[in-house]
C-alpha cells in the first residue's frame, strides 16, 4: 500500500533526530531537493523515505482512537468489578510491562541499565576491569587491540567497548548475565504508560512482537503508549515495525 502525495512532499526522518527531507515521485527512485536543485535519491535515502511513508500509513490506518481515561479506570476498578469485565481488564492481562530480554543483546541491556542507573552484572563486565586485565583478556582471545593514540581514559574506554562487543558475538563473557541484571532491575521499574490507544488487530500483533505495552481482550486491542508530549510518529516504534515489514519483503 502506498500513499499518494502531492509533489513535492516533505517528510521527517525519525532516525535522523527529526530532520526533514523534501522529495518528489510516486515510486522509487525518488528525487530529493538538495539546496535549490533536485537530484536522484541514493539507495539508502530511498529506503529511509519509504520507511517513513509506511510508518505514517500505520499511524493513520491502524491507530483508531484514544481510550486513556476508559482503560485507566477499568484497570483501576477491575479489583472491585465482578464478572467478565473484571476478568478482561485485570492488570495481569497487560503485556510487556516488564522487558522480555531473551533476544536482547548485551549492548541493549547495558543501555537499559544505564538509563535506570542500575548496577551492571558482577561478571562479564569490562567496566569492572582495570586496563591491564582487559588487555590480558584481549590477548588471550588473540584480538588485535586498538591503537588510536587517545588519552588514557579514552583508550581504556575503547578497550572496554572492544571486549564488550565480544559478548554479543559469543566470543567472551555471557549475555545471560546482562539479561538477568535487566530482569532484576526491572522488577521495581515497570514501563510507565501515559496513554492508551485502541489499535487494529494487525498493529496490536506488531506492537506485541516489538515489546510495546499492549492489552487484548474480548472488548478490543490497545497500545499502552509510554511516550507523550510529541507526535506519535516520533516515538520510533512505527519505523521499527516498518523496517521489519520491509525486510520481510526484501
C-alpha positions, -999 to +999 in steps of 0.1 A: +000+000+000+013+034-009+001+069+000-002+093-030+013+126-021+011+158-040+046+166-054+067+177-037+063+162-002+083+169+029+087+142+055+106+139+088+132+112+092+128+099+128+161+081+129+179+114+120+166+133+150+136+146+133+153+163+104+132+166+073+137+159+036+117+172+006+112+147-022+090+140-051+079+109-071+052+084-066+076+054-065+113+047-061+137+061-071+126+094-056+141+128-063+154+149-033+156+187-031+192+195-024+195+232-019+177+246-049+182+216-072+166+182-075+188+151-075+181+114-076+179+099-041+206+074-031+195+038-024+198+045+013+177+076+010+150+057-010+148+032+019+146+059+045+118+077+027+099+045+021+102+035+058+088+069+069+059+066+044+050+032+058+053+044+094+028+073+086+004+048+070+004+027+101-004+057+123-032+068+101-047+034+093-042+013+125-043+037+154-080+041+159-088+063+189-076+074+223-091+055+252-068+066+280-095+075+306-116+045+298-087+019+301-071+036+331-104+035+350-112-001+340-078-013+351-081+005+384-116-006+391-111-042+380-103-052+416-138-042+426-157-052+395-173-086+390-178-110+361-163-108+326-154-071+329-132-077+359-115-106+343-109-090+309-094-058+324-073-074+352-039-058+353-023-092+348-036-092+312-015-062+303+015-075+284+051-062+283+050-040+314+084-056+321+111-061+295+114-096+279+152-099+274+156-133+257+166-116+224+183-086+239+220-081+232+244-072+259+246-036+245+208-033+247+209-045+283+237-021+292+218+009+277+187-001+298+207-004+330+224+029+322+191+046+318+179+032+352+212+039+369+212+002+379+241-020+386+259-039+359+263-077+365+294-086+386+306-110+358+311-104+321+316-068+329+346-050+313+336-018+332+348-035+364+382-043+350+414-023+351+432-017+318+458-045+324+430-071+329+412-060+298+445-062+278+451-097+292+417-109+281+421-095+246+455-111+243+441-144+254+415-142+227+441-132+201+421-100+194+440-071+178+440-042+202+430-007+192+459+017+190+442+051+185+467+072+203+440+085+226+445+099+261+445+072+288+408+075+297+396+072+261+420+044+254+406+024+283+370+032+272+378+019+237+394-013+250+363-019+272+340-014+243+361-038+222+358-065+248+322-057+254+314-062+217+327-098+220+299-107+244+273-102+217+294-122+193+296-151+218+334-150+220+337-137+256+315-134+286+279-143+289+250-122+276+228-141+301+245-122+329+233-089+314+198-101+306+194-113+342+207-080+355+179-062+335+152-085+348+163-079+384+165-041+379+131-040+360+112-056+389+109-022+406+106-003+373+076-013+352+070+006+320+050+037+327+020+041+304+009+076+296-018+070+270-040+041+259-048+039+222-072+014+205-055-002+176-062-027+148-056-064+154-026-062+129-009-033+147-016-050+181+004-080+170+032-059+157+034-039+189+033-070+210+062-085+189+082-054+194+079-054+232+054-025+235+028-025+263-004-039+249-038-052+262-061-075+243-094-089+255-129-096+243-136-058+240-107-049+218-069-043+215-050-014+229-015+000+229-001+015+261+020+043+248+050+051+270+057+084+254+037+116+254+040+153+245+052+146+210+038+134+177+032+097+177+053+093+146+083+105+166+081+076+191+101+054+168+081+023+172+063+027+138+096+030+120+108-002+137+076-020+126+081-006+090+117-018+089+106-053+099+079-053+072+103-041+046+129-067+055+102-094+052+096-084+016+132-076+006 
